[in-house]
């Protein structure tokens, strides 16, 4: 029987890897785990921004945050990321697969190169890093946790984001299959499916009145989500409070998936 710690959101002594950590949801996850006293390795291809994010989180939380330049589309880089975490801390307890990109294009005009780029980052890297980390956990007898960043678009398709929505559907199935394969080792694997979250990309959309009304018209809670709200779910899934949850995707979408009509938008 699993025992819930006195403070299940205290991650002292645990090591977390977050990919795509330089900004947005990834940075929020890194900050949340650091605030919960974990050691955090921030991985991102944008070395300068990743370093700045790690430095800022370290100043604010006093946690140990290690920035690591990493192109998750490279298997060599993924191996280097895991080795860095093990060299620094000797263990990996939690992996947050968050790196992701988009590439506009429909079934008729998306190039195969762009398809491959999205799949390499959004899906293949999740498989590669999870496999390497899981083996390290098993070798050290760590009953660890993997949290994959999926999307509401794993369920709801967008025709001109063919590669992105397909990759996120793949993440959902990867999460289930990985959870089954790692359950005998006590390693849990779950995913989060965010809806409209206030990242830099969405800020651009929300700055346009028509775009803002379109987003809010399909969101029953009447607002977009914040990256910190997604990070809170990651903390929950990584904690002992979720000790009997594996193979699941939690959709945080302000009610959008339950909606079969549009809602009125009130001007602020």
C-alpha positions as CSV (number, residue, x, y, z in Angstrom):
1,X,0.0,0.0,0.0
2,X,1.3,3.4,-1.0
3,X,1.9,5.8,1.9
4,X,1.2,9.5,1.3
5,X,3.9,11.7,2.8
6,X,3.1,14.2,5.5
7,X,3.6,17.0,2.9
8,X,3.0,15.3,-0.5
9,X,4.0,18.5,-2.3
10,X,7.5,18.6,-0.7
11,X,9.9,17.3,-3.3
12,X,13.1,17.8,-1.2
13,X,15.9,15.5,-2.4
14,X,14.2,14.7,-5.7
15,X,15.5,15.5,-9.1
16,X,13.2,16.7,-12.0
17,X,14.0,17.1,-15.7
18,X,11.8,19.5,-17.6
19,X,12.2,19.7,-21.4
20,X,11.2,22.9,-23.3
21,X,11.8,24.7,-20.0
22,X,12.9,28.1,-21.2
23,X,9.5,29.7,-21.3
24,X,5.7,29.1,-21.1
25,X,4.4,25.9,-19.5
26,X,7.9,24.4,-19.3
27,X,9.2,27.3,-17.3
28,X,6.2,27.3,-15.1
29,X,6.7,23.6,-14.3
30,X,10.4,24.1,-13.5
31,X,9.4,27.0,-11.2
32,X,6.7,25.0,-9.5
33,X,9.0,22.0,-8.8
34,X,11.8,24.4,-7.6
35,X,9.4,26.1,-5.2
36,X,8.5,22.6,-3.9
37,X,12.3,22.2,-3.1
38,X,13.2,19.8,-5.9
39,X,16.5,19.9,-7.8
40,X,15.5,20.9,-11.4
41,X,17.3,20.4,-14.7
42,X,15.9,22.8,-17.3
43,X,16.5,21.6,-20.9
44,X,15.9,23.8,-23.9
45,X,17.4,24.4,-27.3
46,X,17.4,28.2,-26.6
47,X,20.5,28.2,-24.4
48,X,20.5,31.9,-23.4
49,X,16.8,32.0,-22.5
50,X,17.0,28.7,-20.7
51,X,20.0,30.0,-18.6
52,X,18.1,33.2,-17.8
53,X,15.0,31.2,-16.7
54,X,17.1,28.9,-14.5
55,X,18.9,31.8,-12.9
56,X,15.7,33.7,-12.2
57,X,14.1,30.6,-10.7
58,X,17.2,30.0,-8.5
59,X,17.1,33.5,-7.2
60,X,13.4,33.4,-6.4
61,X,13.2,29.9,-4.9
62,X,16.8,29.2,-3.7
63,X,16.5,25.8,-5.3
64,X,19.3,24.2,-7.4
65,X,18.4,24.7,-11.0
66,X,20.7,23.5,-13.8
67,X,20.2,24.8,-17.3
68,X,21.2,22.4,-20.0
69,X,21.3,23.2,-23.7
70,X,19.5,20.4,-25.5
71,X,17.9,19.7,-28.9
72,X,15.5,17.0,-28.0
73,X,15.3,16.0,-31.7
74,X,18.8,14.6,-31.2
75,X,19.1,11.3,-29.5
76,X,22.7,12.1,-28.5
77,X,21.5,15.3,-26.9
78,X,18.8,13.4,-25.0
79,X,21.4,11.0,-23.7
80,X,23.6,13.9,-22.7
81,X,20.7,15.5,-20.8
82,X,20.0,12.4,-18.7
83,X,23.8,11.9,-18.0
84,X,24.0,15.5,-16.9
85,X,21.2,15.1,-14.4
86,X,22.7,11.9,-13.1
87,X,26.2,13.5,-12.8
88,X,24.8,16.5,-10.9
89,X,22.3,14.7,-8.6
90,X,22.8,11.0,-8.9
91,X,19.2,10.3,-9.5
92,X,16.1,11.2,-11.6
93,X,12.7,11.0,-9.9
94,X,10.5,13.0,-12.3
95,X,10.5,13.7,-16.0
96,X,8.3,16.4,-17.5
97,X,8.3,16.0,-21.3
98,X,7.1,19.4,-22.5
99,X,9.1,20.4,-25.5
100,X,6.9,21.2,-28.5
101,X,6.6,23.1,-31.8
102,X,3.9,23.8,-34.3
103,X,4.0,23.9,-38.1
104,X,1.0,25.2,-40.1
105,X,-0.2,22.9,-42.8
106,X,-3.1,20.7,-43.9
107,X,-3.1,17.2,-45.4
108,X,-2.8,18.9,-48.8
109,X,0.1,21.3,-48.3
110,X,2.1,20.3,-45.2
111,X,5.7,19.4,-46.3
112,X,7.1,16.1,-45.2
113,X,10.1,17.9,-43.7
114,X,7.8,20.0,-41.4
115,X,5.9,16.8,-40.5
116,X,9.1,15.1,-39.5
117,X,10.3,18.2,-37.5
118,X,7.1,18.3,-35.4
119,X,7.1,14.6,-34.8
120,X,10.7,14.5,-33.8
121,X,10.2,17.1,-31.1
122,X,6.6,16.6,-30.0
123,X,6.5,12.8,-30.0
124,X,9.7,11.0,-30.7
125,X,11.7,13.0,-28.1
126,X,9.1,11.9,-25.5
127,X,9.7,8.3,-26.3
128,X,13.5,8.7,-26.4
129,X,13.9,10.6,-23.2
130,X,11.3,8.5,-21.3
131,X,13.1,5.3,-22.3
132,X,16.5,6.6,-21.2
133,X,15.1,8.0,-17.9
134,X,13.0,4.9,-17.2
135,X,16.0,2.7,-17.5
136,X,18.0,4.9,-15.1
137,X,15.1,4.8,-12.6
138,X,14.8,1.0,-12.8
139,X,18.6,0.6,-12.4
140,X,18.5,2.7,-9.2
141,X,15.2,1.2,-8.0
142,X,13.4,4.6,-8.1
143,X,9.7,4.5,-8.3
144,X,9.6,7.6,-10.5
145,X,7.0,9.6,-12.5
146,X,6.8,10.8,-16.1
147,X,4.4,13.6,-17.0
148,X,3.9,14.2,-20.7
149,X,2.5,17.4,-22.1
150,X,-0.3,16.5,-24.5
151,X,-3.0,18.9,-25.6
152,X,-6.8,19.2,-25.9
153,X,-5.9,18.8,-29.6
154,X,-5.2,15.2,-28.9
155,X,-9.0,14.9,-29.0
156,X,-10.1,18.0,-31.0
157,X,-8.4,18.3,-34.4
158,X,-7.4,21.5,-36.3
159,X,-7.1,20.9,-40.1
160,X,-4.3,23.4,-40.6
161,X,-2.3,22.0,-37.7
162,X,-2.1,18.5,-39.0
163,X,1.3,17.6,-37.6
164,X,0.7,19.1,-34.2
165,X,-2.6,17.5,-33.5
166,X,-1.4,14.2,-34.8
167,X,1.7,14.4,-32.5
168,X,-0.5,15.1,-29.5
169,X,-2.8,12.2,-30.3
170,X,0.4,10.1,-30.3
171,X,1.5,11.5,-27.0
172,X,-1.8,10.3,-25.5
173,X,-1.3,6.7,-26.7
174,X,2.4,6.8,-25.8
175,X,1.4,7.8,-22.3
176,X,-1.0,4.8,-22.0
177,X,1.4,2.2,-23.5
178,X,4.4,3.5,-21.4
179,X,2.3,3.4,-18.2
180,X,1.5,-0.2,-18.9
181,X,5.1,-1.1,-19.7
182,X,6.5,0.6,-16.6
183,X,3.8,-0.3,-14.1
184,X,5.7,-3.5,-13.0
185,X,8.6,-1.2,-12.0
186,X,6.4,1.2,-10.0
187,X,6.9,4.0,-12.5
188,X,3.8,6.0,-13.2
189,X,3.2,7.8,-16.5
190,X,0.5,10.4,-17.1
191,X,-0.2,13.3,-19.3
192,X,-1.8,16.8,-19.2
193,X,-3.9,18.1,-22.0
194,X,-4.0,21.9,-21.8
195,X,-6.6,24.0,-23.6
196,X,-6.0,27.7,-24.3
197,X,-3.1,28.7,-22.0
198,X,-1.6,32.2,-21.9
199,X,1.7,31.4,-23.5
200,X,3.6,33.9,-25.8
201,X,1.8,32.4,-28.8
202,X,-1.6,32.8,-27.3
203,X,-0.8,36.4,-26.2
204,X,-0.5,37.3,-29.8
205,X,-3.9,35.8,-30.6
206,X,-5.6,37.4,-27.6
207,X,-4.2,40.9,-28.5
208,X,-6.5,40.7,-31.5
209,X,-10.2,41.4,-30.6
210,X,-11.6,38.9,-33.1
211,X,-9.1,36.3,-31.9
212,X,-9.9,37.0,-28.2
213,X,-13.6,36.6,-28.8
214,X,-13.1,33.4,-30.7
215,X,-11.0,31.8,-27.9
216,X,-13.4,32.9,-25.2
217,X,-16.5,31.9,-27.1
218,X,-15.5,28.3,-26.8
219,X,-14.3,28.5,-23.1
220,X,-17.2,28.2,-20.6
221,X,-15.0,29.5,-17.7
222,X,-14.7,32.7,-19.7
223,X,-10.9,33.1,-19.5
224,X,-7.8,31.5,-20.7
225,X,-5.6,29.4,-18.4
226,X,-2.3,30.4,-16.9
227,X,0.9,28.3,-17.3
228,X,1.1,28.0,-13.5
229,X,-2.3,26.2,-13.5
230,X,-0.8,23.5,-15.7
231,X,2.3,23.3,-13.6
232,X,0.1,22.7,-10.5
233,X,-1.3,19.6,-12.3
234,X,2.2,18.4,-13.0
235,X,3.0,18.7,-9.3
236,X,-0.1,16.8,-8.3
237,X,0.6,14.0,-10.8
238,X,4.2,13.7,-9.6
239,X,3.2,13.6,-6.0
240,X,2.0,10.8,-3.7
241,X,-1.5,12.2,-3.9
242,X,-1.7,10.7,-7.4
243,X,0.0,7.4,-6.4
244,X,-2.9,5.3,-7.9
245,X,-3.1,7.3,-11.2
246,X,-1.3,6.1,-14.3
247,X,-2.0,6.0,-18.0
248,X,-4.3,9.0,-17.8
249,X,-4.5,12.4,-19.5
250,X,-6.0,15.2,-17.4
251,X,-7.5,17.9,-19.7
252,X,-7.3,21.4,-18.3
253,X,-9.4,23.3,-20.8
254,X,-11.8,25.6,-19.0
255,X,-14.7,23.3,-20.0
256,X,-14.1,23.5,-23.7
257,X,-14.2,19.8,-24.5
258,X,-17.6,19.5,-22.7
259,X,-19.1,22.3,-24.8
260,X,-21.3,21.6,-27.9
261,X,-22.1,25.3,-28.6
262,X,-20.5,28.7,-28.1
263,X,-20.9,30.9,-25.1
264,X,-21.5,34.6,-25.0
265,X,-18.4,36.8,-24.5
266,X,-18.7,39.8,-22.2
267,X,-16.7,42.8,-23.1
268,X,-14.3,43.8,-20.3
